[in-house]
Amino acid sequence: MQNHTLQIPVPFDGCGEVFSVMESHEALRPFLRSQYVVLPGFCDVHVHFREPGFSYKETIKTGAQAAAAGGYTAVCTMPNLNPVPDNAETLRIQQEIIRRDACIHVYPYAAITKGQKGQELAELAELTDAVAFSDDGHGVQSEEMMRRAMLEAKKQGKMIVAHCEDNSLLHGGYIHDGAYAAAHGHRGICSESEWGPIARDLKLAEETGCAYHVCHISTKESVEVIRQAKARGVDVTCETGPHYLVLCDEDLQEDGRFKMNPPLRSREDRQALIEGIQDGTVDMIATDHAPHSAEEKSRGLEKSAFGIVGLETAFPVLYTELVETGIITLEKLMELLVTNPRRRFNLPLGGDFSVWDFSAEYAIEPEKFLTMGRATPFTGMTVHGRCMATVCDGRIVYQNHA
């Protein structure tokens, strides 16, 4: 590798394979003579590809293409679909589409409860092909139901991946219950609606011995209860999203592209999340990529659908806002985007990689996205780092022709 100017700045076991692949592909050879950077294929354990059931928002094909454009070679798709993958037959529908249309590795979740309604356990014993069990989009309201789910998941050797939200505390809220909500007459979502169910589930995980992962944490209290549980030896990991690390409710605008669930919280919450990734309490960063139609996101903060897109902006935003500012190192970012999610979810890396031009500076333009969704709070943000190519299983799955 001494003859190449290409840089691989983080530990990557697939190093030799990368150069073999690049030399074998005519389109990739120019990168060997340039000051580009190779990074291992990112892994996002929390995306919504909307198919089957809601393909007007996104399809597995377009979602996977967007992921590849962002440097991702593995993603885990959430089960709020139609039909809900709550038995082997309904899961198989999604798996067939994945086999046909996905250009990267796509690992589907199965639901915890039938129809994600929280009333009956899904057929967990027959959902062995699922990466884990989740009712994402819905919190499991019943403590007893969650206990039963954890016991069954432990028996199956699977993880419970929880969207933690106490419906009794929502009161019709749709943004953080903070200063912006009070100043602009919006109904707020209190922090306890998130950290309360997390605290409940951590006790259950400790009791049952089930492997437990918390989705998209956004509050300082969530960070602290998870930190304490880890100190007690509870088998727990958690994720947060790029938007929670970079933005807070002071950045809100009267626009649906700032509406997601959980919402952007306070500056203090954001700082606690940053400290959480620095000290290892927060294990990984996941985008919660959740595309909607333009009409569904055009109704302002109150009436727009919850959810933003994130796969194509995650690395440039995180590199610009966290690495270049010295908050974390590039090596730490790779732990959060590659090593930790793949280790926790037992997903192989192989020789998958992406090639980046760190010198590229540009403004984020949603109209250029490959995802069908366009709603992002990062519109217009100037970032550094452009994905030039992504390779998965030895195949070029994305190449930037700009």
N, C-alpha and C positions, 0 to 999 in steps of 0.2 A: 504493500500500500504506500510505500515511500514515494513511488513515482506519481501518485495522484495528488491533486490539490483539493479533492473533495474531503470534507471534514466530517468525522463522526464524534461529536463532543461528549457523548454519554456512553456508558457501558452498554454494549449491544452484542449478544452472543451470535447474532446472525451476520456479523461483519463480513466474514469471508464470502458468505452466500450472497450478500448484497452486491459485492463487486462482480461476482460471477454472473449474477442476473443482469446487472447493468451492462456488462460487456457483451452479453448475448443478445440484448435488445438494441437494435439500431437506433430507436428513438431516444434511448437513455444514454447512449455513449457521450453526447456532448456534455452531460453533467459531470463526467469524470475529469474534464479539463477545465472545470469552472469552480468558482468559490461558493459552491452550494453546500448545504448541510444535510446529512442523512439522519433521520430520526426513526426509531422503531414504530411500527404501526400502533396507533392509539386504540384504546378500547373504551367504549362508552356503555355503561351498564344500565342506562336509562334513556330510552328513546321511544317515540311513538311514530310508527310508520303507517298507521291508520287502515291497513288492509289485512283482512277483509272487513267490509262494512262501511268504510268512510273514505273511499278512494278519491273523492273529490277534494279532499284535504292533502293527501299524500298517498303514494303507493310504495310497496316494498322496493320497486325498481328505482323510483326517484329518490326515496330516502337513502338507499344504499349508494346511489351516485353522489348525493350530497355529502354523505359520510366520507366517501373516498376523496372528494374534493377538499375535505378538511383534514386529511391525513389519517382517518380512521379505517382500520381493517377488520374490526370486530365491534358489534353492537348487540345489546340485548333489548328486545322489543316488548313493550308493556301490553297487557292483555285486555285493555278496555276497547274491545273490538266487537264486531257483530258477524258471526256468533262469537261469544266469549269463549276462549279456549279453557273450558272447565272440565273437559273429558277428552279421551284419546281421539275421538272422531273429530271434534271441533279443532283441536290442536293440529291435527293432520291437514286440515284445510290450509292453514297458514304455512305449514312446513312445505307443502307442495308449491305454493307461490314462491317461497324463499328459494327452493331448489331451482325453479324456473327463471327467476328474475334478479336475484341478488348478485351483485358483483363482488361483494365482500362476505365475511362470515357474519351471519345473522342468527342469533340465538334467542328463541322466543320464551317468554315467561308463560306460565299457566296461572290461572286465577286461584286464589285461596278459597273463595266461596262461589257457589253456583250463581252464575250471572252477575257476579260481583255485588250481590245484594245483601251479603252479610247474614243470611238466614240459615243456610246449610253449607257444610263443607263441600267443596268440589271433589271430584273423584281423584284425590291426590295419589292414590296407590297406582293408578293406571297412567299417570302423567310423568312417566320416568324420562321422557325425552325433553322435558322442559328444563331450562337452565336453573330455575328457582320458582318459588310461588309468590305472587303479589296480587293485591287488589288495587294497584295504583290508580289514582283518581278517586278512590274511596277509602276512607279509614274503616278498619274493622272496629265497630262500635262496642261489641260485646267482649268483655274480658274472658268469659268462658269460651266463646268461639275462638278467640286467639289462642287460648291455652290448648284447646283441642287441635288447632291447626299446627301449633308448634310441636306437639307430641307426635302427630302424624308425619310432619316434615322430618323430624329427627329420625323416625323409623325408616323413612325413605332415603335418608342421607342427603336431604335437600335443605336449602336455606329459605327462611321467611324474609321477604324484602317488603318493608312496610311503608306505606303512605300513612303518616300519622296525623290525624285530624279529628278532633272531637266536634261532631256536628252540633252538639248542644251549646257550644260556645261561639258559633259563627254569627248568629243573629243577622244574617243577610249581608255580612261584610264582604268586601271585594278588594280592598287594599289594606296595608298595615294600619293598625289602630295607633297612629302617631300624630305628629304635628301637621303633616300635610292633610291628612284626613280631616282633622279638626278645623283647619284653616279654610278648606274648600268644601266643607259640607258633605263629605263622603262617609259611608259606613265602613268601620274598620274591622279587621280580623285581629283578635288579640293573640299574643304570643303563646299563651297557655294552651290554646287550641292545638298547638303543635307539640310543645314540650310535655304537656300532661300525658297524652297517649304514649309518648316515647318512654317516660318514666314508668308507666304501667307495664309496657312491653318488656322493658329491661328487667323488671322483677320476674316476669314470666319466663324470659329467656334464662335467667339465673336458676329459676325453679326447675325448668324442663331440660336444660342443657342444649337447647336448640341453637343452631347457628342463626344469627339475626343481623340483618342489615337495614339501616334506616335511610329512606329516600330523602333527597333534597332538603337538608336541614337549613334553617334560615335564622334561628334565634340564638342569642347568647346563652339562654337557659338550656337549650338543646345541647349545645357544645359541652356545657358543664356537667349535665347529668350523664352524658355519654363518657366524658372523661372519668368521672367517678366510677362508672360501671366497669370501664376497662381496668381501672386500678384494683377493682374487686375480682377481676378475672373473668368477667362475663364475656361470652363469645360474640362480640358485637363489632361491626364496622359501620361506617356511615359515609355519605357523600354530600357535597354541596355543589351548587352550580356556578358557572363563571359570573353570572349577573349578580349573585349575592356577594361575591368577593370584590366586585368592581363598582357596583352601584348601591345606593340606599334610597330611602323614601324622599330624601331631599332632591333627588334627580327626577322625580316623577313629573310627567307631563299629562295633559288631558288627552291622552291618546291610547288606544287599545294595545299598542305595541309595548306598553309598560305594564300590562296586566298579566300576571302569572300566579300560579298557586303552588307553594306559598308565595306571598307577595314580597316585594322589596321591603326590607325592614329598616331599622334605624342605623345611624352611623355606628353606634356602639355594637349593634349586632354584627355589622360587617366586620368591625375590628376583631370581635371575638372569633368569627369564622377564620379570619386571616391567622390569628394566633393558633387556632385549631389545626390549620394545615401545617403551620410551622412546627408545632410540637407533636404532630402525629395523631392527635385526637380525631381529626377529619382525615379519612384514609384516601379518598379519591375525589376527583371532580367529574361530574356527569352533566350533560347539557340539559336533560329533560326536554329534548327537541320535540316540540309539540305544535306542528303546523295546523293552521286553520285557513279557511277561505278568506279572501279579501273582505267580503261582506261581513263575515263573522267577527273580524277584527276592526271594523270601521265604526263601531257604536260607542266609542269613548270608554272611559274607565269603568263606568257602572255596568254597561250592557254588553260590552264585548266578551267573547269567549276567553276563558283562561288559557294562556299558553303562548310561548314564543318559540321561534326556531333558533338553533344554536350550533349545529354541526360544522358549518362552514366558517364560523367566526370564532370558535372556542380557542383554538391555539393562538391565532394572531392577537386576540384580545388579552389572553392570559400572559403571553410572552411580553407584550408591550406594557401592560399594567402591573405585572408582578415581577417578571424577570428583569426587564430593563431598568426598573426602579429599585432593584436590589431587595425586594421583599422576600423572594425565594430565588434559588438558583435554577438553572435549566435542568440540572440533574434532579432536583426536587420535583420540578414540574413533570418530568418523565415518570417519577414514582407515582404521581397522582393520576397521570393519564395512561400509563402503560403497566408498570410493574404491579402496583397494588390491586387494581381492578382485575387483572388477569389472574393473579395469585388467589385472590379471595373467591372468584367465581370459577376457578379451575379452567381457564381458557388458554389454549396454547398460543404462543407468538410465532414460532417458526422463524422464517426469514422475512416476514412482512416488514415493509418500511415505506417511508415517504421522503421526498426530497424537497428542501425548502430554500428559498432565497431570503435570507434574513436582512438583506440590504433593501428589499422592496418596501416602499412606503406608499400607502394609498388610503383612501377613504372607503369605508364599507358601503357598498351599493347593493341593496337587496334585490334590485331588478336583475342583477347578474347571478343570483343564486341558482343552483340546480334543484334545490328543494322547491316544491310547489308553494310552500309558505313564504311569506315576505315580512312577517311581523317580527322585528327585533328592536330592542331599546338601543342597540349599538349603531343604528343608521347614522352615517356621516362621520363616525369616529375615525380618526386617523390611527392606523396601526402599522406595525412592522412585521414582516414575515409573510411570504406568499408561497403556498403549496404549488410546486412545479410538477410533481408526479407522485403517484402512489402505486405501490406494487403489492399485490396480495396473491399468495400461492404461486409466485413466479410470473404472474400476469400483470401487465400494466392495466390498472383499472381506472386510472385518472391521469390525464396529462394536460397541463396548462398551455394553451396555444396563444396566450396574449402576447 
